Amino acid sequence: MPPLLILLGIAFYFIPTIAGYKTKNASGVFILNLLLGWTVIGWIAALIWAYSSPEEKQVQNWIYTCNKCGYKKSIDQRVNLIKCPNCGHETIYM
């Protein structure tokens, strides 16, 4: 069997993983695809999960405003908890 055909088969097998690599459930889609992708139902389930999962959001150029003191700061990375350097008030971001 030609190597190109093998690579195309592997790429086809991992279509659900490729489709869901930017989602919140990317690792789960990969594991399902890897372990049960050889079954048609497992492959279809992984593909549906990949397309139905919300994308992982990156916070870019957002402005954080403290609700307590009004302090403003530019945010350029993903954060879950911001502590205001001005007053110490903590705000949780999901």
PDB file of N, CA, C and O in Angstrom:
ATOM      1  N   MET A   1       0.849  -1.177   0.000  1.00  0.00           N
ATOM      2  CA  MET A   1       0.000   0.000   0.000  1.00  0.00           C
ATOM      3  C   MET A   1       0.895   1.241   0.000  1.00  0.00           C
ATOM      4  O   MET A   1       1.826   1.331   0.800  1.00  0.00           O
ATOM      5  N   PRO A   2       0.624   2.184  -0.877  1.00  0.00           N
ATOM      6  CA  PRO A   2       1.463   3.398  -0.962  1.00  0.00           C
ATOM      7  C   PRO A   2       1.382   4.240   0.309  1.00  0.00           C
ATOM      8  O   PRO A   2       0.320   4.332   0.925  1.00  0.00           O
ATOM      9  N   PRO A   3       2.483   4.844   0.699  1.00  0.00           N
ATOM     10  CA  PRO A   3       2.508   5.670   1.925  1.00  0.00           C
ATOM     11  C   PRO A   3       1.531   6.846   1.882  1.00  0.00           C
ATOM     12  O   PRO A   3       0.990   7.242   2.915  1.00  0.00           O
ATOM     13  N   LEU A   4       1.306   7.400   0.699  1.00  0.00           N
ATOM     14  CA  LEU A   4       0.380   8.519   0.586  1.00  0.00           C
ATOM     15  C   LEU A   4      -1.032   8.085   0.942  1.00  0.00           C
ATOM     16  O   LEU A   4      -1.771   8.837   1.578  1.00  0.00           O
ATOM     17  N   LEU A   5      -1.410   6.891   0.541  1.00  0.00           N
ATOM     18  CA  LEU A   5      -2.729   6.371   0.858  1.00  0.00           C
ATOM     19  C   LEU A   5      -2.892   6.145   2.362  1.00  0.00           C
ATOM     20  O   LEU A   5      -3.965   6.380   2.919  1.00  0.00           O
ATOM     21  N   ILE A   6      -1.833   5.691   3.007  1.00  0.00           N
ATOM     22  CA  ILE A   6      -1.858   5.495   4.463  1.00  0.00           C
ATOM     23  C   ILE A   6      -2.028   6.832   5.173  1.00  0.00           C
ATOM     24  O   ILE A   6      -2.823   6.940   6.106  1.00  0.00           O
ATOM     25  N   LEU A   7      -1.289   7.853   4.741  1.00  0.00           N
ATOM     26  CA  LEU A   7      -1.404   9.185   5.352  1.00  0.00           C
ATOM     27  C   LEU A   7      -2.791   9.781   5.144  1.00  0.00           C
ATOM     28  O   LEU A   7      -3.331  10.420   6.046  1.00  0.00           O
ATOM     29  N   LEU A   8      -3.369   9.579   3.968  1.00  0.00           N
ATOM     30  CA  LEU A   8      -4.720  10.074   3.718  1.00  0.00           C
ATOM     31  C   LEU A   8      -5.736   9.343   4.591  1.00  0.00           C
ATOM     32  O   LEU A   8      -6.689   9.957   5.071  1.00  0.00           O
ATOM     33  N   GLY A   9      -5.546   8.053   4.800  1.00  0.00           N
ATOM     34  CA  GLY A   9      -6.432   7.287   5.673  1.00  0.00           C
ATOM     35  C   GLY A   9      -6.360   7.762   7.111  1.00  0.00           C
ATOM     36  O   GLY A   9      -7.385   7.883   7.782  1.00  0.00           O
ATOM     37  N   ILE A  10      -5.148   8.032   7.588  1.00  0.00           N
ATOM     38  CA  ILE A  10      -4.969   8.544   8.957  1.00  0.00           C
ATOM     39  C   ILE A  10      -5.602   9.931   9.092  1.00  0.00           C
ATOM     40  O   ILE A  10      -6.255  10.221  10.094  1.00  0.00           O
ATOM     41  N   ALA A  11      -5.407  10.784   8.083  1.00  0.00           N
ATOM     42  CA  ALA A  11      -6.006  12.124   8.113  1.00  0.00           C
ATOM     43  C   ALA A  11      -7.530  12.033   8.134  1.00  0.00           C
ATOM     44  O   ALA A  11      -8.185  12.781   8.860  1.00  0.00           O
ATOM     45  N   PHE A  12      -8.095  11.123   7.343  1.00  0.00           N
ATOM     46  CA  PHE A  12      -9.549  10.949   7.329  1.00  0.00           C
ATOM     47  C   PHE A  12     -10.045  10.448   8.680  1.00  0.00           C
ATOM     48  O   PHE A  12     -11.079  10.901   9.170  1.00  0.00           O
ATOM     49  N   TYR A  13      -9.318   9.525   9.275  1.00  0.00           N
ATOM     50  CA  TYR A  13      -9.695   8.958  10.571  1.00  0.00           C
ATOM     51  C   TYR A  13      -9.772  10.044  11.647  1.00  0.00           C
ATOM     52  O   TYR A  13     -10.649  10.009  12.510  1.00  0.00           O
ATOM     53  N   PHE A  14      -8.856  11.002  11.589  1.00  0.00           N
ATOM     54  CA  PHE A  14      -8.793  12.045  12.619  1.00  0.00           C
ATOM     55  C   PHE A  14      -9.494  13.344  12.218  1.00  0.00           C
ATOM     56  O   PHE A  14      -9.200  14.394  12.789  1.00  0.00           O
ATOM     57  N   ILE A  15     -10.402  13.298  11.263  1.00  0.00           N
ATOM     58  CA  ILE A  15     -11.173  14.496  10.899  1.00  0.00           C
ATOM     59  C   ILE A  15     -11.906  15.088  12.103  1.00  0.00           C
ATOM     60  O   ILE A  15     -11.886  16.308  12.262  1.00  0.00           O
ATOM     61  N   PRO A  16     -12.556  14.288  12.963  1.00  0.00           N
ATOM     62  CA  PRO A  16     -13.207  14.899  14.139  1.00  0.00           C
ATOM     63  C   PRO A  16     -12.227  15.632  15.058  1.00  0.00           C
ATOM     64  O   PRO A  16     -12.550  16.693  15.592  1.00  0.00           O
ATOM     65  N   THR A  17     -11.040  15.071  15.240  1.00  0.00           N
ATOM     66  CA  THR A  17     -10.030  15.727  16.078  1.00  0.00           C
ATOM     67  C   THR A  17      -9.563  17.024  15.440  1.00  0.00           C
ATOM     68  O   THR A  17      -9.401  18.031  16.128  1.00  0.00           O
ATOM     69  N   ILE A  18      -9.347  17.008  14.138  1.00  0.00           N
ATOM     70  CA  ILE A  18      -8.913  18.209  13.425  1.00  0.00           C
ATOM     71  C   ILE A  18     -10.002  19.282  13.484  1.00  0.00           C
ATOM     72  O   ILE A  18      -9.709  20.464  13.665  1.00  0.00           O
ATOM     73  N   ALA A  19     -11.261  18.858  13.329  1.00  0.00           N
ATOM     74  CA  ALA A  19     -12.381  19.814  13.353  1.00  0.00           C
ATOM     75  C   ALA A  19     -12.581  20.419  14.739  1.00  0.00           C
ATOM     76  O   ALA A  19     -13.049  21.552  14.851  1.00  0.00           O
ATOM     77  N   GLY A  20     -12.237  19.688  15.794  1.00  0.00           N
ATOM     78  CA  GLY A  20     -12.498  20.180  17.141  1.00  0.00           C
ATOM     79  C   GLY A  20     -11.279  20.615  17.918  1.00  0.00           C
ATOM     80  O   GLY A  20     -11.334  20.693  19.145  1.00  0.00           O
ATOM     81  N   TYR A  21     -10.172  20.905  17.240  1.00  0.00           N
ATOM     82  CA  TYR A  21      -8.949  21.223  17.980  1.00  0.00           C
ATOM     83  C   TYR A  21      -8.983  22.564  18.693  1.00  0.00           C
ATOM     84  O   TYR A  21      -8.172  22.785  19.592  1.00  0.00           O
ATOM     85  N   LYS A  22      -9.882  23.469  18.333  1.00  0.00           N
ATOM     86  CA  LYS A  22      -9.969  24.763  19.017  1.00  0.00           C
ATOM     87  C   LYS A  22     -11.147  24.836  19.979  1.00  0.00           C
ATOM     88  O   LYS A  22     -11.489  25.920  20.452  1.00  0.00           O
ATOM     89  N   THR A  23     -11.767  23.709  20.274  1.00  0.00           N
ATOM     90  CA  THR A  23     -12.924  23.725  21.154  1.00  0.00           C
ATOM     91  C   THR A  23     -12.524  23.458  22.599  1.00  0.00           C
ATOM     92  O   THR A  23     -11.403  23.036  22.881  1.00  0.00           O
ATOM     93  N   LYS A  24     -13.456  23.710  23.502  1.00  0.00           N
ATOM     94  CA  LYS A  24     -13.191  23.451  24.919  1.00  0.00           C
ATOM     95  C   LYS A  24     -13.031  21.965  25.197  1.00  0.00           C
ATOM     96  O   LYS A  24     -12.340  21.588  26.142  1.00  0.00           O
ATOM     97  N   ASN A  25     -13.655  21.119  24.393  1.00  0.00           N
ATOM     98  CA  ASN A  25     -13.605  19.677  24.597  1.00  0.00           C
ATOM     99  C   ASN A  25     -12.633  18.990  23.652  1.00  0.00           C
ATOM    100  O   ASN A  25     -12.841  17.827  23.307  1.00  0.00           O
ATOM    101  N   ALA A  26     -11.592  19.665  23.228  1.00  0.00           N
ATOM    102  CA  ALA A  26     -10.666  19.116  22.238  1.00  0.00           C
ATOM    103  C   ALA A  26     -10.021  17.813  22.710  1.00  0.00           C
ATOM    104  O   ALA A  26      -9.887  16.879  21.919  1.00  0.00           O
ATOM    105  N   SER A  27      -9.628  17.730  23.953  1.00  0.00           N
ATOM    106  CA  SER A  27      -8.987  16.498  24.433  1.00  0.00           C
ATOM    107  C   SER A  27      -9.980  15.347  24.494  1.00  0.00           C
ATOM    108  O   SER A  27      -9.622  14.208  24.195  1.00  0.00           O
ATOM    109  N   GLY A  28     -11.214  15.625  24.876  1.00  0.00           N
ATOM    110  CA  GLY A  28     -12.238  14.589  24.906  1.00  0.00           C
ATOM    111  C   GLY A  28     -12.578  14.075  23.513  1.00  0.00           C
ATOM    112  O   GLY A  28     -12.761  12.874  23.314  1.00  0.00           O
ATOM    113  N   VAL A  29     -12.662  14.990  22.552  1.00  0.00           N
ATOM    114  CA  VAL A  29     -12.922  14.598  21.170  1.00  0.00           C
ATOM    115  C   VAL A  29     -11.782  13.727  20.662  1.00  0.00           C
ATOM    116  O   VAL A  29     -12.015  12.720  19.993  1.00  0.00           O
ATOM    117  N   PHE A  30     -10.553  14.113  20.978  1.00  0.00           N
ATOM    118  CA  PHE A  30      -9.390  13.330  20.546  1.00  0.00           C
ATOM    119  C   PHE A  30      -9.421  11.921  21.142  1.00  0.00           C
ATOM    120  O   PHE A  30      -9.191  10.942  20.431  1.00  0.00           O
ATOM    121  N   ILE A  31      -9.701  11.815  22.430  1.00  0.00           N
ATOM    122  CA  ILE A  31      -9.717  10.493  23.074  1.00  0.00           C
ATOM    123  C   ILE A  31     -10.830   9.624  22.504  1.00  0.00           C
ATOM    124  O   ILE A  31     -10.614   8.442  22.233  1.00  0.00           O
ATOM    125  N   LEU A  32     -12.018  10.194  22.319  1.00  0.00           N
ATOM    126  CA  LEU A  32     -13.117   9.436  21.720  1.00  0.00           C
ATOM    127  C   LEU A  32     -12.767   9.001  20.315  1.00  0.00           C
ATOM    128  O   LEU A  32     -13.015   7.857  19.934  1.00  0.00           O
ATOM    129  N   ASN A  33     -12.192   9.908  19.543  1.00  0.00           N
ATOM    130  CA  ASN A  33     -11.801   9.591  18.173  1.00  0.00           C
ATOM    131  C   ASN A  33     -10.720   8.524  18.135  1.00  0.00           C
ATOM    132  O   ASN A  33     -10.760   7.630  17.289  1.00  0.00           O
ATOM    133  N   LEU A  34      -9.758   8.607  19.038  1.00  0.00           N
ATOM    134  CA  LEU A  34      -8.661   7.649  19.068  1.00  0.00           C
ATOM    135  C   LEU A  34      -9.135   6.256  19.471  1.00  0.00           C
ATOM    136  O   LEU A  34      -8.765   5.263  18.845  1.00  0.00           O
ATOM    137  N   LEU A  35      -9.964   6.187  20.528  1.00  0.00           N
ATOM    138  CA  LEU A  35     -10.352   4.889  21.066  1.00  0.00           C
ATOM    139  C   LEU A  35     -11.555   4.257  20.370  1.00  0.00           C
ATOM    140  O   LEU A  35     -11.599   3.039  20.200  1.00  0.00           O
ATOM    141  N   LEU A  36     -12.526   5.069  19.968  1.00  0.00           N
ATOM    142  CA  LEU A  36     -13.731   4.505  19.369  1.00  0.00           C
ATOM    143  C   LEU A  36     -13.974   4.960  17.936  1.00  0.00           C
ATOM    144  O   LEU A  36     -15.022   4.666  17.359  1.00  0.00           O
ATOM    145  N   GLY A  37     -13.019   5.670  17.363  1.00  0.00           N
ATOM    146  CA  GLY A  37     -13.183   6.147  15.993  1.00  0.00           C
ATOM    147  C   GLY A  37     -13.228   5.034  14.967  1.00  0.00           C
ATOM    148  O   GLY A  37     -13.746   5.227  13.867  1.00  0.00           O
ATOM    149  N   TRP A  38     -12.694   3.874  15.310  1.00  0.00           N
ATOM    150  CA  TRP A  38     -12.713   2.747  14.361  1.00  0.00           C
ATOM    151  C   TRP A  38     -14.119   2.209  14.168  1.00  0.00           C
ATOM    152  O   TRP A  38     -14.398   1.550  13.166  1.00  0.00           O
ATOM    153  N   THR A  39     -15.017   2.484  15.124  1.00  0.00           N
ATOM    154  CA  THR A  39     -16.421   2.138  14.923  1.00  0.00           C
ATOM    155  C   THR A  39     -17.076   3.324  14.230  1.00  0.00           C
ATOM    156  O   THR A  39     -16.720   4.471  14.502  1.00  0.00           O
ATOM    157  N   VAL A  40     -17.992   3.077  13.373  1.00  0.00           N
ATOM    158  CA  VAL A  40     -18.648   4.168  12.646  1.00  0.00           C
ATOM    159  C   VAL A  40     -19.395   5.073  13.621  1.00  0.00           C
ATOM    160  O   VAL A  40     -19.375   6.295  13.474  1.00  0.00           O
ATOM    161  N   ILE A  41     -20.048   4.482  14.608  1.00  0.00           N
ATOM    162  CA  ILE A  41     -20.804   5.276  15.587  1.00  0.00           C
ATOM    163  C   ILE A  41     -19.867   6.152  16.417  1.00  0.00           C
ATOM    164  O   ILE A  41     -20.185   7.313  16.673  1.00  0.00           O
ATOM    165  N   GLY A  42     -18.718   5.618  16.843  1.00  0.00           N
ATOM    166  CA  GLY A  42     -17.748   6.405  17.606  1.00  0.00           C
ATOM    167  C   GLY A  42     -17.184   7.554  16.799  1.00  0.00           C
ATOM    168  O   GLY A  42     -16.992   8.652  17.321  1.00  0.00           O
ATOM    169  N   TRP A  43     -16.917   7.304  15.522  1.00  0.00           N
ATOM    170  CA  TRP A  43     -16.372   8.350  14.645  1.00  0.00           C
ATOM    171  C   TRP A  43     -17.400   9.461  14.453  1.00  0.00           C
ATOM    172  O   TRP A  43     -17.059  10.642  14.515  1.00  0.00           O
ATOM    173  N   ILE A  44     -18.655   9.084  14.218  1.00  0.00           N
ATOM    174  CA  ILE A  44     -19.720  10.070  14.022  1.00  0.00           C
ATOM    175  C   ILE A  44     -19.970  10.842  15.323  1.00  0.00           C
ATOM    176  O   ILE A  44     -20.182  12.055  15.292  1.00  0.00           O
ATOM    177  N   ALA A  45     -19.947  10.146  16.458  1.00  0.00           N
ATOM    178  CA  ALA A  45     -20.137  10.823  17.746  1.00  0.00           C
ATOM    179  C   ALA A  45     -19.027  11.845  17.989  1.00  0.00           C
ATOM    180  O   ALA A  45     -19.296  12.951  18.458  1.00  0.00           O
ATOM    181  N   ALA A  46     -17.787  11.484  17.675  1.00  0.00           N
ATOM    182  CA  ALA A  46     -16.669  12.423  17.841  1.00  0.00           C
ATOM    183  C   ALA A  46     -16.826  13.621  16.916  1.00  0.00           C
ATOM    184  O   ALA A  46     -16.526  14.752  17.298  1.00  0.00           O
ATOM    185  N   LEU A  47     -17.293  13.373  15.707  1.00  0.00           N
ATOM    186  CA  LEU A  47     -17.487  14.471  14.755  1.00  0.00           C
ATOM    187  C   LEU A  47     -18.601  15.408  15.220  1.00  0.00           C
ATOM    188  O   LEU A  47     -18.459  16.628  15.133  1.00  0.00           O
ATOM    189  N   ILE A  48     -19.692  14.854  15.708  1.00  0.00           N
ATOM    190  CA  ILE A  48     -20.791  15.682  16.215  1.00  0.00           C
ATOM    191  C   ILE A  48     -20.339  16.481  17.437  1.00  0.00           C
ATOM    192  O   ILE A  48     -20.660  17.663  17.562  1.00  0.00           O
ATOM    193  N   TRP A  49     -19.590  15.834  18.339  1.00  0.00           N
ATOM    194  CA  TRP A  49     -19.093  16.514  19.537  1.00  0.00           C
ATOM    195  C   TRP A  49     -18.150  17.653  19.160  1.00  0.00           C
ATOM    196  O   TRP A  49     -18.175  18.721  19.773  1.00  0.00           O
ATOM    197  N   ALA A  50     -17.316  17.415  18.145  1.00  0.00           N
ATOM    198  CA  ALA A  50     -16.366  18.443  17.715  1.00  0.00           C
ATOM    199  C   ALA A  50     -17.085  19.668  17.167  1.00  0.00           C
ATOM    200  O   ALA A  50     -16.677  20.799  17.433  1.00  0.00           O
ATOM    201  N   TYR A  51     -18.144  19.452  16.407  1.00  0.00           N
ATOM    202  CA  TYR A  51     -18.852  20.588  15.818  1.00  0.00           C
ATOM    203  C   TYR A  51     -19.866  21.229  16.762  1.00  0.00           C
ATOM    204  O   TYR A  51     -20.284  22.364  16.532  1.00  0.00           O
ATOM    205  N   SER A  52     -20.266  20.530  17.809  1.00  0.00           N
ATOM    206  CA  SER A  52     -21.240  21.114  18.727  1.00  0.00           C
ATOM    207  C   SER A  52     -20.599  21.774  19.942  1.00  0.00           C
ATOM    208  O   SER A  52     -21.292  22.447  20.706  1.00  0.00           O
ATOM    209  N   SER A  53     -19.299  21.598  20.138  1.00  0.00           N
ATOM    210  CA  SER A  53     -18.606  22.201  21.281  1.00  0.00           C
ATOM    211  C   SER A  53     -18.299  23.666  20.999  1.00  0.00           C
ATOM    212  O   SER A  53     -17.923  24.019  19.881  1.00  0.00           O
ATOM    213  N   PRO A  54     -18.456  24.520  22.007  1.00  0.00           N
ATOM    214  CA  PRO A  54     -18.101  25.928  21.810  1.00  0.00           C
ATOM    215  C   PRO A  54     -16.592  26.086  21.699  1.00  0.00           C
ATOM    216  O   PRO A  54     -15.825  25.332  22.297  1.00  0.00           O
ATOM    217  N   GLU A  55     -16.188  27.076  20.926  1.00  0.00           N
ATOM    218  CA  GLU A  55     -14.763  27.320  20.752  1.00  0.00           C
ATOM    219  C   GLU A  55     -14.168  27.929  22.017  1.00  0.00           C
ATOM    220  O   GLU A  55     -14.832  28.664  22.748  1.00  0.00           O
ATOM    221  N   GLU A  56     -12.909  27.607  22.252  1.00  0.00           N
ATOM    222  CA  GLU A  56     -12.152  28.190  23.369  1.00  0.00           C
ATOM    223  C   GLU A  56     -11.900  29.651  23.026  1.00  0.00           C
ATOM    224  O   GLU A  56     -11.342  29.961  21.973  1.00  0.00           O
ATOM    225  N   LYS A  57     -12.302  30.526  23.894  1.00  0.00           N
ATOM    226  CA  LYS A  57     -12.158  31.958  23.646  1.00  0.00           C
ATOM    227  C   LYS A  57     -10.850  32.464  24.248  1.00  0.00           C
ATOM    228  O   LYS A  57     -10.499  32.133  25.380  1.00  0.00           O
ATOM    229  N   GLN A  58     -10.157  33.251  23.483  1.00  0.00           N
ATOM    230  CA  GLN A  58      -8.970  33.935  23.958  1.00  0.00           C
ATOM    231  C   GLN A  58      -9.337  35.402  24.168  1.00  0.00           C
ATOM    232  O   GLN A  58      -9.911  36.035  23.282  1.00  0.00           O
ATOM    233  N   VAL A  59      -9.011  35.931  25.321  1.00  0.00           N
ATOM    234  CA  VAL A  59      -9.282  37.331  25.605  1.00  0.00           C
ATOM    235  C   VAL A  59      -8.169  38.149  24.966  1.00  0.00           C
ATOM    236  O   VAL A  59      -6.997  37.991  25.306  1.00  0.00           O
ATOM    237  N   GLN A  60      -8.543  39.021  24.039  1.00  0.00           N
ATOM    238  CA  GLN A  60      -7.543  39.827  23.360  1.00  0.00           C
ATOM    239  C   GLN A  60      -8.006  41.275  23.326  1.00  0.00           C
ATOM    240  O   GLN A  60      -9.091  41.594  22.839  1.00  0.00           O
ATOM    241  N   ASN A  61      -7.172  42.119  23.843  1.00  0.00           N
ATOM    242  CA  ASN A  61      -7.400  43.558  23.817  1.00  0.00           C
ATOM    243  C   ASN A  61      -8.720  43.968  24.475  1.00  0.00           C
ATOM    244  O   ASN A  61      -9.383  44.901  24.022  1.00  0.00           O
ATOM    245  N   TRP A  62      -9.085  43.281  25.520  1.00  0.00           N
ATOM    246  CA  TRP A  62     -10.252  43.670  26.288  1.00  0.00           C
ATOM    247  C   TRP A  62      -9.818  44.696  27.321  1.00  0.00           C
ATOM    248  O   TRP A  62      -8.658  44.732  27.731  1.00  0.00           O
ATOM    249  N   ILE A  63     -10.738  45.507  27.724  1.00  0.00           N
ATOM    250  CA  ILE A  63     -10.459  46.479  28.772  1.00  0.00           C
ATOM    251  C   ILE A  63     -11.166  45.997  30.042  1.00  0.00           C
ATOM    252  O   ILE A  63     -12.386  45.828  30.062  1.00  0.00           O
ATOM    253  N   TYR A  64     -10.388  45.780  31.087  1.00  0.00           N
ATOM    254  CA  TYR A  64     -10.937  45.401  32.391  1.00  0.00           C
ATOM    255  C   TYR A  64     -11.251  46.677  33.144  1.00  0.00           C
ATOM    256  O   TYR A  64     -10.405  47.564  33.261  1.00  0.00           O
ATOM    257  N   THR A  65     -12.460  46.767  33.651  1.00  0.00           N
ATOM    258  CA  THR A  65     -12.864  47.891  34.484  1.00  0.00           C
ATOM    259  C   THR A  65     -13.324  47.345  35.821  1.00  0.00           C
ATOM    260  O   THR A  65     -14.237  46.521  35.877  1.00  0.00           O
ATOM    261  N   CYS A  66     -12.705  47.794  36.888  1.00  0.00           N
ATOM    262  CA  CYS A  66     -13.087  47.369  38.233  1.00  0.00           C
ATOM    263  C   CYS A  66     -14.451  47.958  38.570  1.00  0.00           C
ATOM    264  O   CYS A  66     -14.675  49.159  38.424  1.00  0.00           O
ATOM    265  N   ASN A  67     -15.364  47.088  39.025  1.00  0.00           N
ATOM    266  CA  ASN A  67     -16.703  47.542  39.373  1.00  0.00           C
ATOM    267  C   ASN A  67     -16.729  48.352  40.660  1.00  0.00           C
ATOM    268  O   ASN A  67     -17.684  49.083  40.925  1.00  0.00           O
ATOM    269  N   LYS A  68     -15.691  48.219  41.446  1.00  0.00           N
ATOM    270  CA  LYS A  68     -15.671  48.891  42.746  1.00  0.00           C
ATOM    271  C   LYS A  68     -15.074  50.297  42.656  1.00  0.00           C
ATOM    272  O   LYS A  68     -15.654  51.253  43.170  1.00  0.00           O
ATOM    273  N   CYS A  69     -13.906  50.421  41.998  1.00  0.00           N
ATOM    274  CA  CYS A  69     -13.226  51.715  41.994  1.00  0.00           C
ATOM    275  C   CYS A  69     -13.107  52.352  40.608  1.00  0.00           C
ATOM    276  O   CYS A  69     -12.700  53.509  40.499  1.00  0.00           O
ATOM    277  N   GLY A  70     -13.460  51.603  39.531  1.00  0.00           N
ATOM    278  CA  GLY A  70     -13.404  52.173  38.193  1.00  0.00           C
ATOM    279  C   GLY A  70     -12.056  52.073  37.509  1.00  0.00           C
ATOM    280  O   GLY A  70     -11.889  52.608  36.413  1.00  0.00           O
ATOM    281  N   TYR A  71     -11.077  51.398  38.127  1.00  0.00           N
ATOM    282  CA  TYR A  71      -9.754  51.229  37.541  1.00  0.00           C
ATOM    283  C   TYR A  71      -9.868  50.506  36.203  1.00  0.00           C
ATOM    284  O   TYR A  71     -10.630  49.545  36.090  1.00  0.00           O
ATOM    285  N   LYS A  72      -9.124  50.950  35.186  1.00  0.00           N
ATOM    286  CA  LYS A  72      -9.165  50.334  33.861  1.00  0.00           C
ATOM    287  C   LYS A  72      -7.799  49.782  33.482  1.00  0.00           C
ATOM    288  O   LYS A  72      -6.764  50.384  33.771  1.00  0.00           O
ATOM    289  N   LYS A  73      -7.816  48.604  32.817  1.00  0.00           N
ATOM    290  CA  LYS A  73      -6.573  47.961  32.404  1.00  0.00           C
ATOM    291  C   LYS A  73      -6.846  47.163  31.131  1.00  0.00           C
ATOM    292  O   LYS A  73      -7.911  46.562  30.988  1.00  0.00           O
ATOM    293  N   SER A  74      -5.885  47.157  30.206  1.00  0.00           N
ATOM    294  CA  SER A  74      -5.990  46.359  28.992  1.00  0.00           C
ATOM    295  C   SER A  74      -5.578  44.923  29.298  1.00  0.00           C
ATOM    296  O   SER A  74      -4.567  44.693  29.962  1.00  0.00           O
ATOM    297  N   ILE A  75      -6.364  43.953  28.813  1.00  0.00           N
ATOM    298  CA  ILE A  75      -6.076  42.544  29.055  1.00  0.00           C
ATOM    299  C   ILE A  75      -5.762  41.899  27.717  1.00  0.00           C
ATOM    300  O   ILE A  75      -6.547  42.023  26.776  1.00  0.00           O
ATOM    301  N   ASP A  76      -4.627  41.210  27.612  1.00  0.00           N
ATOM    302  CA  ASP A  76      -4.270  40.585  26.346  1.00  0.00           C
ATOM    303  C   ASP A  76      -4.010  39.081  26.468  1.00  0.00           C
ATOM    304  O   ASP A  76      -3.455  38.481  25.547  1.00  0.00           O
ATOM    305  N   GLN A  77      -4.394  38.477  27.561  1.00  0.00           N
ATOM    306  CA  GLN A  77      -4.276  37.026  27.695  1.00  0.00           C
ATOM    307  C   GLN A  77      -5.508  36.482  28.393  1.00  0.00           C
ATOM    308  O   GLN A  77      -6.292  37.243  28.962  1.00  0.00           O
ATOM    309  N   ARG A  78      -5.683  35.163  28.351  1.00  0.00           N
ATOM    310  CA  ARG A  78      -6.841  34.539  28.983  1.00  0.00           C
ATOM    311  C   ARG A  78      -6.641  34.538  30.490  1.00  0.00           C
ATOM    312  O   ARG A  78      -5.605  34.109  30.997  1.00  0.00           O
ATOM    313  N   VAL A  79      -7.637  35.019  31.182  1.00  0.00           N
ATOM    314  CA  VAL A  79      -7.555  35.076  32.635  1.00  0.00           C
ATOM    315  C   VAL A  79      -8.848  34.554  33.232  1.00  0.00           C
ATOM    316  O   VAL A  79      -9.905  34.661  32.612  1.00  0.00           O
ATOM    317  N   ASN A  80      -8.777  33.997  34.414  1.00  0.00           N
ATOM    318  CA  ASN A  80      -9.957  33.559  35.132  1.00  0.00           C
ATOM    319  C   ASN A  80     -10.265  34.452  36.317  1.00  0.00           C
ATOM    320  O   ASN A  80     -11.422  34.576  36.719  1.00  0.00           O
ATOM    321  N   LEU A  81      -9.249  35.069  36.878  1.00  0.00           N
ATOM    322  CA  LEU A  81      -9.455  35.920  38.035  1.00  0.00           C
ATOM    323  C   LEU A  81      -8.563  37.148  37.890  1.00  0.00           C
ATOM    324  O   LEU A  81      -7.360  37.038  37.655  1.00  0.00           O
ATOM    325  N   ILE A  82      -9.164  38.291  38.031  1.00  0.00           N
ATOM    326  CA  ILE A  82      -8.404  39.542  37.963  1.00  0.00           C
ATOM    327  C   ILE A  82      -8.559  40.235  39.307  1.00  0.00           C
ATOM    328  O   ILE A  82      -9.671  40.406  39.805  1.00  0.00           O
ATOM    329  N   LYS A  83      -7.454  40.625  39.876  1.00  0.00           N
ATOM    330  CA  LYS A  83      -7.459  41.387  41.121  1.00  0.00           C
ATOM    331  C   LYS A  83      -7.081  42.818  40.775  1.00  0.00           C
ATOM    332  O   LYS A  83      -6.027  43.074  40.192  1.00  0.00           O
ATOM    333  N   CYS A  84      -7.926  43.716  41.129  1.00  0.00           N
ATOM    334  CA  CYS A  84      -7.674  45.125  40.846  1.00  0.00           C
ATOM    335  C   CYS A  84      -6.444  45.577  41.628  1.00  0.00           C
ATOM    336  O   CYS A  84      -6.419  45.459  42.853  1.00  0.00           O
ATOM    337  N   PRO A  85      -5.416  46.095  40.935  1.00  0.00           N
ATOM    338  CA  PRO A  85      -4.222  46.558  41.655  1.00  0.00           C
ATOM    339  C   PRO A  85      -4.464  47.839  42.448  1.00  0.00           C
ATOM    340  O   PRO A  85      -3.671  48.199  43.318  1.00  0.00           O
ATOM    341  N   ASN A  86      -5.553  48.517  42.146  1.00  0.00           N
ATOM    342  CA  ASN A  86      -5.848  49.777  42.822  1.00  0.00           C
ATOM    343  C   ASN A  86      -6.527  49.548  44.175  1.00  0.00           C
ATOM    344  O   ASN A  86      -6.130  50.148  45.174  1.00  0.00           O
ATOM    345  N   CYS A  87      -7.568  48.668  44.215  1.00  0.00           N
ATOM    346  CA  CYS A  87      -8.321  48.499  45.451  1.00  0.00           C
ATOM    347  C   CYS A  87      -8.356  47.060  45.965  1.00  0.00           C
ATOM    348  O   CYS A  87      -8.825  46.816  47.076  1.00  0.00           O
ATOM    349  N   GLY A  88      -7.863  46.096  45.165  1.00  0.00           N
ATOM    350  CA  GLY A  88      -7.830  44.707  45.606  1.00  0.00           C
ATOM    351  C   GLY A  88      -9.100  43.932  45.345  1.00  0.00           C
ATOM    352  O   GLY A  88      -9.174  42.755  45.697  1.00  0.00           O
ATOM    353  N   HIS A  89     -10.116  44.551  44.734  1.00  0.00           N
ATOM    354  CA  HIS A  89     -11.379  43.880  44.412  1.00  0.00           C
ATOM    355  C   HIS A  89     -11.115  42.797  43.372  1.00  0.00           C
ATOM    356  O   HIS A  89     -10.414  43.039  42.389  1.00  0.00           O
ATOM    357  N   GLU A  90     -11.679  41.586  43.584  1.00  0.00           N
ATOM    358  CA  GLU A  90     -11.463  40.484  42.658  1.00  0.00           C
ATOM    359  C   GLU A  90     -12.712  40.260  41.808  1.00  0.00           C
ATOM    360  O   GLU A  90     -13.837  40.284  42.307  1.00  0.00           O
ATOM    361  N   THR A  91     -12.486  40.043  40.519  1.00  0.00           N
ATOM    362  CA  THR A  91     -13.561  39.767  39.584  1.00  0.00           C
ATOM    363  C   THR A  91     -13.230  38.469  38.858  1.00  0.00           C
ATOM    364  O   THR A  91     -12.095  38.280  38.419  1.00  0.00           O
ATOM    365  N   ILE A  92     -14.200  37.578  38.728  1.00  0.00           N
ATOM    366  CA  ILE A  92     -13.970  36.292  38.086  1.00  0.00           C
ATOM    367  C   ILE A  92     -14.481  36.350  36.658  1.00  0.00           C
ATOM    368  O   ILE A  92     -15.605  36.783  36.406  1.00  0.00           O
ATOM    369  N   TYR A  93     -13.650  35.912  35.731  1.00  0.00           N
ATOM    370  CA  TYR A  93     -14.024  35.810  34.318  1.00  0.00           C
ATOM    371  C   TYR A  93     -14.017  34.350  33.918  1.00  0.00           C
ATOM    372  O   TYR A  93     -13.106  33.612  34.296  1.00  0.00           O
ATOM    373  N   MET A  94     -15.004  33.921  33.168  1.00  0.00           N
ATOM    374  CA  MET A  94     -15.073  32.537  32.695  1.00  0.00           C
ATOM    375  C   MET A  94     -14.683  32.458  31.247  1.00  0.00           C
ATOM    376  O   MET A  94     -14.679  31.373  30.666  1.00  0.00           O
TER     377      MET A  94
END
